[in-house]
Amino acid sequence: MPTFLSPPLVLSLVIASAYAAIFNLWQGGGAKKLPLHLVASWLGFGIGELAGDFLGLDVVMIGQIHVLEGSLGSWLVMFLARWLKM
């Protein structure tokens, strides 16, 4: 299996995409804002994942994925994008 389609990456993208969909529905963003929320969520999840790995935090994990840190990063970046009115 190619590295760019590794199971942890796919699961991370699925989780972050679900967060973006929930955030978009909650904020009433419609189809215009969904791509922004998706990118913000993916970026935030990646940042949170890297932070959890760098700090060695193993609080809530599914395999190699730092779910808690990724989730916090995802939601923080989506709220930041909303606050900046992107």
TORPA-4810 file (N, C-alpha, C, O; in nm, 3 decimals):
<nodes>
NODE_1_0.085_-0.118_0.000_0.000_0.000_0.000_0.089_0.124_0.000_0.184_0.132_0.077_M
NODE_2_0.059_0.220_-0.086_0.139_0.343_-0.089_0.135_0.417_0.045_0.034_0.413_0.116_P
NODE_3_0.244_0.484_0.078_0.255_0.555_0.205_0.149_0.664_0.218_0.098_0.687_0.327_T
NODE_4_0.115_0.731_0.108_0.019_0.841_0.117_-0.123_0.792_0.144_-0.211_0.874_0.170_F
NODE_5_-0.147_0.661_0.140_-0.279_0.606_0.173_-0.271_0.514_0.294_-0.345_0.416_0.302_L
NODE_6_-0.184_0.545_0.388_-0.170_0.461_0.506_-0.298_0.468_0.590_-0.364_0.571_0.593_S
NODE_7_-0.332_0.360_0.658_-0.455_0.358_0.738_-0.464_0.470_0.843_-0.572_0.527_0.860_P
NODE_8_-0.354_0.504_0.914_-0.367_0.616_1.009_-0.401_0.749_0.941_-0.478_0.828_0.995_P
NODE_9_-0.345_0.773_0.824_-0.375_0.896_0.751_-0.521_0.899_0.707_-0.589_1.000_0.721_L
NODE_10_-0.569_0.788_0.654_-0.708_0.781_0.608_-0.803_0.801_0.725_-0.900_0.875_0.714_V
NODE_11_-0.777_0.734_0.838_-0.864_0.750_0.955_-0.860_0.893_1.008_-0.963_0.947_1.048_L
NODE_12_-0.743_0.954_1.009_-0.732_1.094_1.053_-0.813_1.186_0.963_-0.882_1.276_1.012_S
NODE_13_-0.806_1.165_0.833_-0.884_1.247_0.740_-1.034_1.226_0.756_-1.112_1.321_0.745_L
NODE_14_-1.075_1.103_0.783_-1.217_1.074_0.804_-1.267_1.143_0.931_-1.374_1.204_0.930_V
NODE_15_-1.190_1.133_1.039_-1.230_1.197_1.165_-1.237_1.348_1.148_-1.335_1.411_1.188_I
NODE_16_-1.134_1.407_1.088_-1.131_1.552_1.069_-1.242_1.597_0.975_-1.300_1.705_0.994_A
NODE_17_-1.273_1.518_0.874_-1.382_1.553_0.782_-1.517_1.548_0.853_-1.604_1.632_0.826_S
NODE_18_-1.534_1.452_0.942_-1.659_1.446_1.020_-1.672_1.568_1.109_-1.781_1.625_1.122_A
NODE_19_-1.562_1.610_1.171_-1.565_1.732_1.253_-1.602_1.853_1.168_-1.680_1.938_1.211_Y
NODE_20_-1.546_1.862_1.048_-1.576_1.975_0.959_-1.723_1.975_0.920_-1.786_2.081_0.915_A
NODE_21_-1.778_1.857_0.892_-1.920_1.848_0.855_-2.010_1.890_0.971_-2.107_1.963_0.952_A
NODE_22_-1.977_1.845_1.091_-2.054_1.882_1.210_-2.045_2.032_1.234_-2.145_2.098_1.260_I
NODE_23_-1.924_2.086_1.225_-1.904_2.230_1.246_-1.980_2.310_1.141_-2.042_2.412_1.174_F
NODE_24_-1.977_2.265_1.017_-2.045_2.336_0.909_-2.197_2.334_0.930_-2.264_2.435_0.909_N
NODE_25_-2.251_2.221_0.971_-2.395_2.212_0.999_-2.432_2.301_1.117_-2.534_2.370_1.114_L
NODE_26_-2.350_2.298_1.220_-2.378_2.375_1.342_-2.374_2.525_1.315_-2.455_2.601_1.368_W
NODE_27_-2.278_2.568_1.231_-2.263_2.710_1.201_-2.351_2.755_1.085_-2.357_2.875_1.056_Q
NODE_28_-2.418_2.663_1.020_-2.502_2.699_0.906_-2.422_2.753_0.790_-2.464_2.848_0.724_G
NODE_29_-2.306_2.693_0.764_-2.216_2.745_0.663_-2.258_2.718_0.520_-2.220_2.793_0.430_G
NODE_30_-2.335_2.615_0.497_-2.374_2.582_0.361_-2.259_2.527_0.280_-2.150_2.501_0.332_G
NODE_31_-2.283_2.511_0.151_-2.183_2.451_0.063_-2.064_2.542_0.038_-1.954_2.495_0.008_A
NODE_32_-2.083_2.673_0.051_-1.973_2.766_0.025_-1.863_2.757_0.131_-1.745_2.769_0.099_K
NODE_33_-1.901_2.735_0.256_-1.804_2.734_0.365_-1.745_2.595_0.393_-1.645_2.584_0.463_K
NODE_34_-1.807_2.490_0.339_-1.760_2.355_0.368_-1.614_2.332_0.328_-1.540_2.274_0.408_L
NODE_35_-1.569_2.374_0.210_-1.426_2.354_0.178_-1.332_2.423_0.277_-1.228_2.367_0.312_P
NODE_36_-1.368_2.542_0.322_-1.286_2.611_0.422_-1.282_2.533_0.552_-1.175_2.516_0.612_L
NODE_37_-1.397_2.484_0.596_-1.402_2.408_0.720_-1.325_2.277_0.707_-1.260_2.233_0.802_H
NODE_38_-1.332_2.214_0.590_-1.255_2.091_0.568_-1.105_2.116_0.578_-1.034_2.044_0.648_L
NODE_39_-1.058_2.217_0.509_-0.914_2.247_0.511_-0.869_2.287_0.652_-0.764_2.243_0.698_V
NODE_40_-0.949_2.369_0.719_-0.914_2.410_0.855_-0.911_2.290_0.949_-0.822_2.279_1.033_A
NODE_41_-1.006_2.201_0.935_-1.011_2.083_1.020_-0.895_1.989_0.993_-0.833_1.938_1.087_S
NODE_42_-0.864_1.966_0.866_-0.749_1.880_0.832_-0.620_1.939_0.885_-0.537_1.869_0.942_W
NODE_43_-0.603_2.069_0.866_-0.481_2.137_0.912_-0.470_2.129_1.064_-0.365_2.097_1.118_L
NODE_44_-0.580_2.160_1.133_-0.579_2.156_1.278_-0.555_2.017_1.333_-0.483_2.000_1.431_G
NODE_45_-0.616_1.917_1.270_-0.595_1.779_1.315_-0.449_1.740_1.298_-0.390_1.675_1.385_F
NODE_46_-0.390_1.780_1.186_-0.249_1.750_1.164_-0.158_1.819_1.264_-0.063_1.758_1.314_G
NODE_47_-0.188_1.944_1.294_-0.109_2.017_1.393_-0.122_1.953_1.531_-0.023_1.935_1.602_I
NODE_48_-0.245_1.918_1.567_-0.267_1.852_1.696_-0.199_1.717_1.703_-0.144_1.679_1.806_G
NODE_49_-0.203_1.644_1.593_-0.137_1.514_1.586_0.014_1.529_1.605_0.076_1.454_1.681_E
NODE_50_0.072_1.626_1.537_0.216_1.650_1.551_0.252_1.696_1.692_0.354_1.654_1.747_L
NODE_51_0.168_1.780_1.751_0.193_1.827_1.887_0.187_1.711_1.986_0.272_1.699_2.074_A
NODE_52_0.087_1.625_1.971_0.076_1.509_2.059_0.195_1.415_2.045_0.243_1.360_2.144_G
NODE_53_0.241_1.396_1.923_0.357_1.310_1.899_0.484_1.374_1.954_0.566_1.306_2.015_D
NODE_54_0.501_1.504_1.931_0.620_1.576_1.978_0.628_1.578_2.130_0.736_1.560_2.187_F
NODE_55_0.513_1.600_2.195_0.511_1.608_2.341_0.505_1.470_2.407_0.520_1.459_2.529_L
NODE_56_0.484_1.367_2.328_0.479_1.232_2.383_0.352_1.203_2.461_0.352_1.117_2.549_G
NODE_57_0.244_1.272_2.428_0.118_1.250_2.497_0.047_1.129_2.436_0.028_1.122_2.315_L
NODE_58_0.008_1.036_2.522_-0.062_0.916_2.476_-0.195_0.903_2.551_-0.226_0.797_2.604_D
NODE_59_-0.271_1.013_2.555_-0.394_1.015_2.635_-0.501_0.929_2.571_-0.538_0.825_2.627_V
NODE_60_-0.552_0.969_2.456_-0.654_0.893_2.384_-0.598_0.865_2.245_-0.580_0.956_2.164_V
NODE_61_-0.569_0.738_2.221_-0.510_0.702_2.092_-0.589_0.588_2.028_-0.640_0.500_2.097_M
NODE_62_-0.596_0.592_1.896_-0.645_0.480_1.817_-0.527_0.439_1.730_-0.497_0.505_1.630_I
NODE_63_-0.461_0.333_1.767_-0.339_0.293_1.696_-0.233_0.399_1.712_-0.188_0.426_1.824_G
NODE_64_-0.191_0.459_1.602_-0.088_0.562_1.605_-0.145_0.703_1.609_-0.069_0.800_1.611_Q
NODE_65_-0.276_0.715_1.609_-0.340_0.847_1.598_-0.368_0.904_1.737_-0.430_0.839_1.821_I
NODE_66_-0.321_1.026_1.760_-0.350_1.098_1.883_-0.486_1.167_1.866_-0.494_1.280_1.818_H
NODE_67_-0.591_1.098_1.905_-0.727_1.145_1.877_-0.759_1.272_1.956_-0.816_1.366_1.900_V
NODE_68_-0.725_1.276_2.083_-0.758_1.392_2.166_-0.687_1.518_2.116_-0.749_1.622_2.099_L
NODE_69_-0.558_1.507_2.094_-0.481_1.623_2.050_-0.523_1.667_1.910_-0.534_1.787_1.882_E
NODE_70_-0.547_1.571_1.822_-0.593_1.603_1.687_-0.729_1.670_1.688_-0.754_1.763_1.613_G
NODE_71_-0.817_1.620_1.774_-0.952_1.679_1.784_-0.946_1.822_1.836_-1.012_1.911_1.783_S
NODE_72_-0.866_1.843_1.939_-0.851_1.979_1.993_-0.795_2.073_1.887_-0.844_2.185_1.870_L
NODE_73_-0.693_2.028_1.816_-0.635_2.110_1.710_-0.735_2.141_1.600_-0.742_2.253_1.551_G
NODE_74_-0.812_2.041_1.562_-0.912_2.058_1.457_-1.015_2.163_1.495_-1.042_2.255_1.418_S
NODE_75_-1.072_2.149_1.613_-1.175_2.244_1.656_-1.118_2.384_1.678_-1.183_2.483_1.645_W
NODE_76_-0.997_2.393_1.733_-0.936_2.524_1.755_-0.912_2.598_1.623_-0.939_2.718_1.614_L
NODE_77_-0.862_2.529_1.523_-0.835_2.594_1.394_-0.966_2.631_1.325_-0.973_2.736_1.260_V
NODE_78_-1.070_2.548_1.337_-1.198_2.584_1.276_-1.258_2.707_1.344_-1.312_2.795_1.277_M
NODE_79_-1.249_2.714_1.478_-1.298_2.833_1.547_-1.214_2.955_1.514_-1.266_3.066_1.503_F
NODE_80_-1.084_2.936_1.497_-0.997_3.046_1.458_-1.034_3.098_1.319_-1.039_3.219_1.297_L
NODE_81_-1.060_3.007_1.227_-1.102_3.048_1.092_-1.235_3.123_1.097_-1.254_3.220_1.024_A
NODE_82_-1.325_3.077_1.182_-1.455_3.146_1.196_-1.435_3.284_1.257_-1.496_3.381_1.213_R
NODE_83_-1.348_3.293_1.359_-1.323_3.420_1.426_-1.259_3.520_1.330_-1.289_3.640_1.335_W
NODE_84_-1.171_3.471_1.243_-1.107_3.557_1.144_-1.199_3.585_1.025_-1.164_3.662_0.936_L
NODE_85_-1.317_3.522_1.026_-1.419_3.540_0.921_-1.363_3.507_0.783_-1.382_3.582_0.687_K
NODE_86_-1.295_3.396_0.775_-1.238_3.353_0.647_-1.345_3.296_0.558_-1.317_3.254_0.446_M
</nodes>
